[in-house]
Amino acid sequence: MDTTKADEIALTIEEAIVSGELEPGTVLRQEQLSERFQVSRTPVREALRRLAALGLVSFEPNRGVRVRTLSRDELYEAFLVRAELESLATEVAAGKITEEGLAELAAAERRFSRLSEELRTREPGEERRSITAEWVAANHAFHDVIYRAADLPLVEQLAKGARRTFAGPAVWAPGDHSIDDLYALNAEQHRAIRQALAARSAAGARALAREHVMASFHLLETILEQVGAEPRGWHGRRAPHAARRSG
């Protein structure tokens, strides 16, 4: 089996899912993918298995392979996983990050803050949507600096796996002005994390990172409820109040 080709196919499909090009519920047919990528079904099946292991697609009896539609509980669990891993990485980064790393983090924070401000000044709808992908990428860039500083490859891999669940701009559909304060808080939390790292406060950085990730969950659930794109089971069990106190 051509594992390289399977990797390429998996990456291409993953990017299409995360970007929103392939929406939740989309059926992925092996024969069509084989034709598209000009390969046999063997690397296609392997690519789909890898995507299933990442939680991006599911194999359904008599229905084939579908892009997964997460329940609210699954989405909440993904945030819980990332919160624990992110807080660990941030705690470790406090003792390792260099002055160059802090400068890179500051630049990433400024970019995210600028985009968050721009998002808030634009009108809801297409005006906001046009910069959502850039806003998501800027958020990832900030946290990726911390991952590199921590130098914990397995923690980074697992955290990014959880992040893929809710990473795409299609998921982060921009809401209206009623949640502008949540966007602002998200940027303020980046600033607080950077300051804690600059102060070499491992405990402070860890606590702030966890609070930030769970606050991001509240931002996302508010967005999804607002735009009417709630995952199945969204109105089932609610997250504990402590995890939802900020956005």
Backbone as CSV, one residue per row, in Angstrom:
resi,resn,N_x,N_y,N_z,CA_x,CA_y,CA_z,C_x,C_y,C_z
1,MET,0.843,-1.206,0.000,0.000,0.000,0.000,0.876,1.254,0.000
2,ASP,0.458,2.263,-0.739,1.194,3.520,-0.820,0.786,4.409,0.357
3,THR,1.581,4.326,1.446,1.228,5.099,2.641,1.370,6.598,2.396
4,THR,2.314,6.975,1.519,2.481,8.395,1.217,1.240,8.948,0.539
5,LYS,0.700,8.187,-0.403,-0.514,8.632,-1.088,-1.691,8.694,-0.115
6,ALA,-1.766,7.719,0.792,-2.827,7.737,1.803,-2.700,8.977,2.678
7,ASP,-1.472,9.339,3.046,-1.240,10.546,3.843,-1.712,11.784,3.094
8,GLU,-1.384,11.855,1.801,-1.756,13.013,0.991,-3.270,13.140,0.885
9,ILE,-3.942,12.007,0.671,-5.402,12.030,0.546,-6.030,12.437,1.872
10,ALA,-5.538,11.847,2.960,-6.081,12.177,4.285,-5.917,13.659,4.584
11,LEU,-4.748,14.227,4.266,-4.494,15.639,4.540,-5.412,16.530,3.711
12,THR,-5.601,16.186,2.440,-6.457,16.983,1.564,-7.896,16.988,2.068
13,ILE,-8.389,15.805,2.453,-9.760,15.716,2.952,-9.885,16.430,4.299
14,GLU,-8.880,16.271,5.157,-8.906,16.949,6.457,-9.003,18.453,6.277
15,GLU,-8.214,18.993,5.361,-8.237,20.436,5.130,-9.601,20.876,4.615
16,ALA,-10.222,20.051,3.776,-11.543,20.388,3.247,-12.592,20.361,4.352
17,ILE,-12.451,19.436,5.304,-13.391,19.364,6.425,-13.209,20.555,7.355
18,VAL,-11.964,20.830,7.718,-11.673,21.915,8.654,-12.045,23.274,8.071
19,SER,-11.861,23.435,6.762,-12.176,24.721,6.129,-13.666,24.923,5.936
20,GLY,-14.432,23.816,6.058,-15.862,23.917,5.843,-16.290,23.583,4.438
21,GLU,-15.330,23.282,3.567,-15.656,22.897,2.195,-16.507,21.623,2.188
22,LEU,-16.148,20.676,3.058,-16.948,19.471,3.261,-17.725,19.645,4.567
23,GLU,-19.025,19.787,4.460,-19.840,20.073,5.638,-20.171,18.794,6.408
24,PRO,-20.477,18.924,7.712,-20.896,17.763,8.492,-22.062,17.042,7.824
25,GLY,-21.971,15.723,7.784,-23.023,14.930,7.168,-22.753,14.560,5.725
26,THR,-21.732,15.198,5.115,-21.396,14.890,3.727,-20.944,13.445,3.594
27,VAL,-21.472,12.734,2.602,-21.083,11.351,2.349,-19.822,11.344,1.485
28,LEU,-18.833,10.571,1.895,-17.585,10.425,1.136,-17.590,9.048,0.486
29,ARG,-17.682,9.001,-0.837,-17.767,7.740,-1.559,-16.384,7.336,-2.066
30,GLN,-15.996,6.120,-1.726,-14.649,5.657,-2.059,-14.394,5.669,-3.557
31,GLU,-15.395,5.269,-4.355,-15.182,5.232,-5.801,-14.938,6.622,-6.375
32,GLN,-15.645,7.627,-5.823,-15.447,8.996,-6.295,-14.089,9.537,-5.877
33,LEU,-13.679,9.200,-4.645,-12.363,9.646,-4.174,-11.251,8.968,-4.965
34,SER,-11.432,7.700,-5.292,-10.437,6.981,-6.096,-10.264,7.650,-7.452
35,GLU,-11.385,8.028,-8.038,-11.336,8.688,-9.342,-10.708,10.072,-9.222
36,ARG,-11.082,10.787,-8.189,-10.545,12.148,-8.013,-9.037,12.140,-7.836
37,PHE,-8.533,11.222,-6.991,-7.106,11.197,-6.696,-6.314,10.262,-7.614
38,GLN,-7.030,9.628,-8.549,-6.379,8.748,-9.523,-5.580,7.642,-8.853
39,VAL,-6.217,6.967,-7.899,-5.578,5.867,-7.173,-6.589,4.733,-7.007
40,SER,-6.103,3.587,-6.565,-7.000,2.483,-6.239,-7.730,2.812,-4.940
41,ARG,-8.642,1.934,-4.545,-9.395,2.186,-3.321,-8.582,1.907,-2.067
42,THR,-7.458,1.192,-2.207,-6.673,0.835,-1.020,-6.163,2.061,-0.275
43,PRO,-5.442,3.002,-0.922,-5.006,4.197,-0.169,-6.167,5.079,0.268
44,VAL,-7.266,5.042,-0.475,-8.443,5.816,-0.078,-9.010,5.274,1.221
45,ARG,-9.139,3.935,1.303,-9.658,3.326,2.537,-8.749,3.627,3.720
46,GLU,-7.436,3.577,3.494,-6.495,3.870,4.570,-6.607,5.331,5.007
47,ALA,-6.753,6.245,4.054,-6.911,7.668,4.378,-8.168,7.887,5.203
48,LEU,-9.254,7.216,4.835,-10.510,7.370,5.576,-10.399,6.786,6.977
49,ARG,-9.653,5.683,7.117,-9.440,5.124,8.453,-8.679,6.105,9.337
50,ARG,-7.696,6.783,8.755,-6.920,7.759,9.526,-7.795,8.939,9.941
51,LEU,-8.658,9.362,9.047,-9.565,10.467,9.381,-10.556,10.048,10.457
52,ALA,-10.979,8.786,10.418,-11.884,8.278,11.454,-11.188,8.261,12.806
53,ALA,-9.885,7.913,12.803,-9.121,7.892,14.058,-8.993,9.293,14.641
54,LEU,-9.025,10.311,13.781,-8.970,11.698,14.239,-10.343,12.222,14.645
55,GLY,-11.384,11.419,14.406,-12.730,11.835,14.767,-13.391,12.741,13.748
56,LEU,-12.822,12.805,12.535,-13.353,13.712,11.525,-14.421,13.066,10.653
57,VAL,-14.372,11.745,10.488,-15.376,11.030,9.712,-15.809,9.809,10.511
58,SER,-16.914,9.220,10.112,-17.390,8.003,10.772,-17.848,7.005,9.715
59,PHE,-17.599,5.729,9.980,-18.063,4.653,9.113,-19.437,4.224,9.611
60,GLU,-20.433,4.315,8.753,-21.797,3.975,9.145,-22.283,2.783,8.328
61,PRO,-22.784,1.735,8.985,-23.262,0.545,8.285,-24.293,0.890,7.211
62,ASN,-24.062,0.387,6.016,-24.986,0.554,4.878,-25.108,2.000,4.397
63,ARG,-24.288,2.879,4.966,-24.348,4.281,4.541,-23.007,4.818,4.055
64,GLY,-21.963,4.084,4.308,-20.649,4.528,3.876,-19.956,5.401,4.902
65,VAL,-19.186,6.336,4.421,-18.399,7.205,5.289,-18.969,8.618,5.235
66,ARG,-19.161,9.207,6.411,-19.707,10.566,6.475,-18.802,11.475,7.288
67,VAL,-18.784,12.738,6.903,-18.140,13.749,7.736,-18.959,13.844,9.013
68,ARG,-18.298,13.752,10.150,-19.019,13.636,11.416,-19.739,14.927,11.794
69,THR,-20.909,14.730,12.365,-21.640,15.810,13.009,-21.552,15.567,14.503
70,LEU,-20.852,16.422,15.201,-20.622,16.199,16.626,-21.845,16.565,17.451
71,SER,-22.048,15.821,18.503,-23.033,16.221,19.493,-22.413,17.290,20.379
72,ARG,-23.237,17.980,21.141,-22.715,18.992,22.042,-21.788,18.371,23.079
73,ASP,-22.162,17.193,23.582,-21.336,16.546,24.591,-19.959,16.188,24.032
74,GLU,-19.927,15.746,22.775,-18.640,15.416,22.150,-17.794,16.663,21.970
75,LEU,-18.435,17.750,21.574,-17.707,19.006,21.401,-17.160,19.491,22.743
76,TYR,-17.991,19.416,23.770,-17.566,19.817,25.112,-16.401,18.959,25.584
77,GLU,-16.468,17.668,25.323,-15.391,16.771,25.730,-14.087,17.130,25.013
78,ALA,-14.175,17.469,23.736,-12.981,17.860,22.992,-12.333,19.094,23.616
79,PHE,-13.164,20.044,24.057,-12.624,21.224,24.722,-12.006,20.869,26.064
80,LEU,-12.621,19.943,26.793,-12.045,19.513,28.066,-10.659,18.913,27.863
81,VAL,-10.540,18.065,26.848,-9.247,17.437,26.552,-8.217,18.493,26.208
82,ARG,-8.598,19.405,25.333,-7.647,20.432,24.938,-7.291,21.330,26.117
83,ALA,-8.250,21.634,26.970,-7.984,22.507,28.117,-6.911,21.917,29.018
84,GLU,-6.992,20.612,29.281,-5.997,19.978,30.147,-4.624,19.943,29.481
85,LEU,-4.598,19.595,28.199,-3.319,19.509,27.487,-2.712,20.895,27.265
86,GLU,-3.569,21.849,26.918,-3.089,23.212,26.684,-2.529,23.816,27.966
87,SER,-3.192,23.583,29.075,-2.716,24.139,30.343,-1.385,23.511,30.741
88,LEU,-1.238,22.221,30.473,0.037,21.552,30.755,1.159,22.124,29.901
89,ALA,0.916,22.255,28.606,1.930,22.797,27.706,2.308,24.223,28.095
90,THR,1.313,25.019,28.490,1.581,26.411,28.857,2.380,26.488,30.150
91,GLU,2.068,25.612,31.087,2.823,25.563,32.342,4.290,25.230,32.077
92,VAL,4.539,24.240,31.242,5.912,23.841,30.927,6.623,24.937,30.139
93,ALA,5.894,25.586,29.228,6.490,26.650,28.416,6.996,27.799,29.264
94,ALA,6.371,28.041,30.415,6.781,29.149,31.283,8.234,29.009,31.721
95,GLY,8.702,27.787,31.855,10.084,27.577,32.279,11.055,27.419,31.137
96,LYS,10.544,27.403,29.895,11.414,27.138,28.750,11.463,28.258,27.713
97,ILE,10.410,29.061,27.653,10.312,30.019,26.562,11.454,31.029,26.602
98,THR,12.029,31.292,25.437,13.154,32.221,25.315,12.642,33.638,25.061
99,GLU,13.572,34.584,25.088,13.183,35.961,24.765,12.693,36.046,23.328
100,GLU,13.319,35.274,22.440,12.857,35.241,21.043,11.445,34.680,20.968
101,GLY,11.189,33.635,21.766,9.859,33.055,21.793,8.822,34.027,22.316
102,LEU,9.186,34.788,23.339,8.264,35.784,23.881,7.970,36.882,22.855
103,ALA,8.990,37.251,22.090,8.785,38.256,21.054,7.847,37.720,19.968
104,GLU,8.024,36.459,19.606,7.152,35.839,18.611,5.721,35.751,19.150
105,LEU,5.603,35.413,20.423,4.282,35.312,21.040,3.596,36.676,21.080
106,ALA,4.366,37.711,21.385,3.803,39.066,21.430,3.292,39.486,20.054
107,ALA,4.053,39.134,19.013,3.628,39.468,17.653,2.343,38.712,17.292
108,ALA,2.272,37.446,17.689,1.075,36.648,17.425,-0.116,37.203,18.190
109,GLU,0.118,37.649,19.414,-0.964,38.229,20.213,-1.496,39.506,19.578
110,ARG,-0.577,40.355,19.111,-0.989,41.618,18.487,-1.835,41.355,17.239
111,ARG,-1.416,40.370,16.452,-2.161,40.057,15.227,-3.555,39.556,15.565
112,PHE,-3.654,38.670,16.555,-4.963,38.148,16.934,-5.832,39.256,17.514
113,SER,-5.244,40.129,18.318,-5.987,41.239,18.902,-6.521,42.166,17.816
114,ARG,-5.682,42.441,16.820,-6.108,43.315,15.711,-7.277,42.699,14.946
115,LEU,-7.168,41.397,14.666,-8.231,40.726,13.917,-9.515,40.629,14.744
116,SER,-9.367,40.431,16.053,-10.544,40.382,16.920,-11.257,41.730,16.927
117,GLU,-10.480,42.799,16.958,-11.059,44.136,16.924,-11.746,44.383,15.576
118,GLU,-11.080,43.967,14.503,-11.663,44.156,13.178,-12.960,43.361,13.041
119,LEU,-12.964,42.144,13.597,-14.162,41.308,13.551,-15.331,42.015,14.221
120,ARG,-15.048,42.667,15.353,-16.107,43.330,16.110,-16.623,44.582,15.401
121,THR,-15.772,45.235,14.632,-16.188,46.464,13.969,-16.978,46.200,12.688
122,ARG,-16.869,44.988,12.168,-17.600,44.658,10.940,-19.029,44.240,11.252
123,GLU,-19.872,44.392,10.244,-21.270,44.005,10.413,-21.403,42.484,10.350
124,PRO,-22.318,41.923,11.139,-22.532,40.477,11.111,-22.885,39.997,9.703
125,GLY,-22.533,38.763,9.431,-22.815,38.207,8.108,-21.548,38.087,7.299
126,GLU,-21.653,38.373,6.011,-20.533,38.131,5.101,-19.322,38.997,5.428
127,GLU,-19.550,40.223,5.938,-18.418,41.088,6.281,-17.525,40.438,7.325
128,ARG,-18.132,39.833,8.321,-17.351,39.150,9.355,-16.798,37.822,8.838
129,ARG,-17.632,37.121,8.098,-17.228,35.799,7.617,-15.960,35.870,6.766
130,SER,-15.771,36.991,6.074,-14.642,37.099,5.153,-13.286,37.074,5.860
131,ILE,-13.266,37.376,7.172,-11.981,37.337,7.886,-11.942,36.252,8.958
132,THR,-12.988,35.415,8.995,-13.036,34.392,10.039,-11.875,33.410,9.923
133,ALA,-11.563,32.973,8.692,-10.464,32.018,8.505,-9.146,32.611,8.997
134,GLU,-8.930,33.890,8.734,-7.702,34.552,9.184,-7.684,34.664,10.706
135,TRP,-8.838,34.928,11.295,-8.953,35.014,12.755,-8.641,33.670,13.403
136,VAL,-9.185,32.591,12.843,-8.919,31.245,13.365,-7.436,30.916,13.247
137,ALA,-6.839,31.236,12.086,-5.420,30.950,11.874,-4.544,31.734,12.848
138,ALA,-4.926,32.973,13.133,-4.153,33.791,14.070,-4.236,33.222,15.484
139,ASN,-5.387,32.695,15.830,-5.540,32.055,17.136,-4.627,30.835,17.231
140,HIS,-4.629,30.010,16.208,-3.760,28.836,16.197,-2.296,29.237,16.293
141,ALA,-1.926,30.286,15.574,-0.531,30.721,15.561,-0.053,31.109,16.954
142,PHE,-0.919,31.770,17.713,-0.568,32.156,19.085,-0.264,30.917,19.921
143,HIS,-1.170,29.950,19.894,-0.998,28.757,20.717,0.156,27.877,20.202
144,ASP,0.414,27.920,18.910,1.498,27.107,18.359,2.861,27.576,18.858
145,VAL,3.011,28.866,19.119,4.254,29.371,19.701,4.478,28.721,21.069
146,ILE,3.431,28.598,21.827,3.520,27.995,23.165,3.865,26.518,23.065
147,TYR,3.247,25.816,22.116,3.572,24.401,21.926,5.051,24.222,21.613
148,ARG,5.566,25.066,20.742,6.984,24.949,20.366,7.882,25.217,21.567
149,ALA,7.513,26.198,22.360,8.323,26.524,23.534,8.297,25.379,24.548
150,ALA,7.154,24.754,24.729,7.030,23.656,25.691,7.825,22.443,25.243
151,ASP,7.882,22.229,23.932,8.626,21.102,23.363,8.177,19.771,23.962
152,LEU,6.871,19.546,23.900,6.267,18.287,24.341,5.520,17.710,23.143
153,PRO,6.210,16.988,22.262,5.615,16.560,20.991,4.315,15.766,21.127
154,LEU,4.256,14.847,22.078,3.045,14.043,22.220,1.882,14.894,22.716
155,VAL,2.138,15.753,23.697,1.091,16.646,24.196,0.589,17.542,23.064
156,GLU,1.512,18.069,22.269,1.134,18.927,21.148,0.281,18.160,20.145
157,GLN,0.695,16.950,19.825,-0.048,16.136,18.860,-1.473,15.869,19.337
158,LEU,-1.607,15.493,20.609,-2.929,15.185,21.148,-3.804,16.437,21.246
159,ALA,-3.190,17.545,21.655,-3.944,18.795,21.776,-4.439,19.272,20.411
160,LYS,-3.587,19.164,19.402,-4.001,19.587,18.072,-5.044,18.643,17.492
161,GLY,-4.985,17.364,17.892,-6.020,16.437,17.475,-7.378,16.856,18.018
162,ALA,-7.404,17.264,19.288,-8.653,17.767,19.878,-9.070,19.069,19.195
163,ARG,-8.100,19.883,18.850,-8.402,21.173,18.223,-9.044,21.003,16.852
164,ARG,-8.659,19.953,16.142,-9.230,19.736,14.811,-10.745,19.603,14.852
165,THR,-11.253,19.126,15.967,-12.689,18.921,16.110,-13.472,20.210,15.909
166,PHE,-12.868,21.333,16.282,-13.607,22.597,16.231,-12.756,23.704,15.634
167,ALA,-11.871,23.344,14.682,-10.888,24.310,14.228,-11.351,25.159,13.054
168,GLY,-12.290,24.672,12.277,-12.572,25.322,11.007,-13.358,26.600,11.093
169,PRO,-13.127,27.511,10.148,-13.916,28.736,10.098,-15.385,28.462,9.850
170,ALA,-15.708,27.287,9.269,-17.117,26.937,9.086,-17.781,26.707,10.432
171,VAL,-17.003,26.214,11.406,-17.520,26.016,12.760,-17.636,27.353,13.465
172,TRP,-16.593,28.188,13.328,-16.569,29.487,14.002,-17.292,30.539,13.151
173,ALA,-18.512,30.234,12.769,-19.298,31.202,12.017,-19.456,32.466,12.857
174,PRO,-19.150,33.644,12.302,-19.194,34.862,13.118,-20.601,35.197,13.578
175,GLY,-20.720,35.535,14.851,-22.014,35.895,15.402,-22.306,37.379,15.231
176,ASP,-23.308,37.859,15.963,-23.659,39.272,15.828,-23.032,40.093,16.956
177,HIS,-23.424,41.358,17.049,-22.768,42.269,17.995,-23.017,41.895,19.462
178,SER,-24.002,41.053,19.731,-24.295,40.698,21.118,-23.166,39.892,21.757
179,ILE,-22.276,39.314,20.941,-21.168,38.547,21.511,-19.818,39.236,21.303
180,ASP,-19.851,40.522,20.984,-18.592,41.252,20.793,-17.721,41.207,22.042
181,ASP,-18.345,41.247,23.206,-17.568,41.205,24.449,-16.838,39.865,24.599
182,LEU,-17.419,38.808,24.074,-16.769,37.497,24.150,-15.546,37.445,23.245
183,TYR,-15.653,38.055,22.068,-14.480,38.160,21.197,-13.379,38.972,21.876
184,ALA,-13.764,40.064,22.517,-12.791,40.916,23.199,-12.119,40.163,24.340
185,LEU,-12.905,39.414,25.105,-12.358,38.654,26.214,-11.365,37.604,25.727
186,ASN,-11.658,36.986,24.597,-10.760,35.987,24.035,-9.380,36.589,23.774
187,ALA,-9.350,37.791,23.212,-8.079,38.462,22.953,-7.394,38.889,24.249
188,GLU,-8.175,39.348,25.220,-7.603,39.751,26.511,-6.954,38.561,27.222
189,GLN,-7.540,37.397,27.057,-6.972,36.215,27.691,-5.641,35.826,27.062
190,HIS,-5.503,36.041,25.749,-4.199,35.826,25.116,-3.144,36.722,25.761
191,ARG,-3.532,37.976,25.974,-2.593,38.927,26.576,-2.190,38.480,27.986
192,ALA,-3.148,38.024,28.755,-2.862,37.588,30.122,-1.944,36.363,30.133
193,ILE,-2.162,35.444,29.201,-1.300,34.262,29.106,0.122,34.674,28.754
194,ARG,0.264,35.578,27.797,1.607,36.036,27.416,2.309,36.709,28.600
195,GLN,1.576,37.509,29.336,2.176,38.196,30.479,2.617,37.208,31.554
196,ALA,1.818,36.169,31.775,2.188,35.148,32.759,3.441,34.397,32.318
197,LEU,3.539,34.125,31.024,4.736,33.449,30.516,5.962,34.358,30.630
198,ALA,5.780,35.637,30.336,6.890,36.579,30.460,7.357,36.695,31.900
199,ALA,6.426,36.530,32.849,6.766,36.595,34.273,7.269,35.250,34.803
200,ARG,7.306,34.246,33.931,7.750,32.880,34.291,6.862,32.300,35.391
201,SER,5.587,32.650,35.358,4.643,32.147,36.350,3.982,30.885,35.812
202,ALA,4.549,29.737,36.140,4.045,28.472,35.610,2.615,28.197,36.071
203,ALA,2.358,28.374,37.369,1.028,28.107,37.902,-0.005,29.077,37.320
204,GLY,0.379,30.341,37.224,-0.532,31.328,36.667,-0.830,31.072,35.204
205,ALA,0.210,30.721,34.445,0.025,30.449,33.026,-0.877,29.243,32.815
206,ARG,-0.686,28.215,33.643,-1.512,27.013,33.525,-2.988,27.331,33.778
207,ALA,-3.271,28.052,34.844,-4.656,28.379,35.187,-5.302,29.251,34.108
208,LEU,-4.565,30.222,33.609,-5.095,31.116,32.587,-5.375,30.369,31.288
209,ALA,-4.493,29.428,30.922,-4.678,28.673,29.692,-5.930,27.816,29.756
210,ARG,-6.139,27.177,30.899,-7.328,26.332,31.023,-8.604,27.174,30.988
211,GLU,-8.581,28.280,31.704,-9.746,29.163,31.702,-10.043,29.666,30.294
212,HIS,-8.979,29.975,29.555,-9.140,30.504,28.201,-9.786,29.476,27.274
213,VAL,-9.322,28.227,27.328,-9.879,27.204,26.444,-11.359,26.971,26.745
214,MET,-11.702,26.890,28.020,-13.103,26.661,28.360,-13.958,27.896,28.074
215,ALA,-13.355,29.066,28.153,-14.070,30.277,27.764,-14.339,30.255,26.265
216,SER,-13.404,29.710,25.516,-13.587,29.592,24.070,-14.739,28.655,23.748
217,PHE,-14.935,27.643,24.587,-16.080,26.755,24.390,-17.380,27.542,24.541
218,HIS,-17.432,28.397,25.541,-18.640,29.207,25.732,-18.857,30.124,24.531
219,LEU,-17.783,30.693,23.986,-17.897,31.529,22.790,-18.450,30.709,21.632
220,LEU,-17.910,29.506,21.436,-18.347,28.681,20.315,-19.804,28.242,20.481
221,GLU,-20.182,27.812,21.687,-21.570,27.364,21.864,-22.538,28.522,21.668
222,THR,-22.123,29.712,22.058,-22.973,30.886,21.858,-23.135,31.179,20.375
223,ILE,-22.027,31.082,19.636,-22.080,31.290,18.188,-23.001,30.268,17.526
224,LEU,-22.832,29.004,17.866,-23.620,27.949,17.233,-25.104,28.089,17.546
225,GLU,-25.403,28.442,18.780,-26.809,28.658,19.132,-27.378,29.865,18.389
226,GLN,-26.552,30.878,18.223,-27.005,32.115,17.603,-27.304,31.934,16.118
227,VAL,-26.440,31.181,15.424,-26.615,31.018,13.977,-27.470,29.805,13.636
228,GLY,-27.966,29.106,14.676,-28.838,27.971,14.423,-28.124,26.782,13.842
229,ALA,-26.832,26.613,14.207,-26.047,25.493,13.681,-25.648,24.541,14.782
230,GLU,-26.523,24.406,15.789,-26.188,23.556,16.919,-26.023,22.111,16.481
231,PRO,-24.976,21.420,16.978,-24.856,19.996,16.693,-26.018,19.242,17.304
232,ARG,-26.222,18.001,16.832,-27.296,17.173,17.392,-27.073,17.014,18.898
233,GLY,-28.157,16.972,19.636,-28.041,16.824,21.078,-27.591,18.085,21.786
234,TRP,-27.624,19.211,21.060,-27.071,20.441,21.638,-27.826,20.872,22.882
235,HIS,-29.096,20.597,22.929,-29.890,21.032,24.075,-30.038,19.930,25.110
236,GLY,-29.093,18.996,25.089,-29.075,17.935,26.091,-28.366,18.411,27.341
237,ARG,-27.461,17.592,27.869,-26.765,17.952,29.102,-25.931,19.206,28.889
238,ARG,-26.039,20.135,29.798,-25.271,21.373,29.722,-23.943,21.205,30.430
239,ALA,-22.999,22.000,30.029,-21.697,21.974,30.686,-21.824,22.524,32.094
240,PRO,-20.948,22.080,33.007,-20.970,22.644,34.358,-20.832,24.161,34.329
241,HIS,-21.513,24.816,35.236,-21.517,26.291,35.243,-20.112,26.856,35.331
242,ALA,-19.258,26.218,36.093,-17.897,26.742,36.285,-17.147,26.795,34.992
243,ALA,-17.476,25.882,34.062,-16.765,25.854,32.796,-17.318,26.879,31.826
244,ARG,-18.434,27.528,32.157,-19.084,28.417,31.213,-19.156,29.845,31.726
245,ARG,-18.381,30.173,32.734,-18.589,31.481,33.347,-18.063,32.632,32.527
246,SER,-17.220,32.336,31.562,-16.696,33.427,30.726,-16.643,32.981,29.292
247,GLY,-16.323,33.932,28.389,-16.354,33.590,26.984,-15.106,33.941,26.277
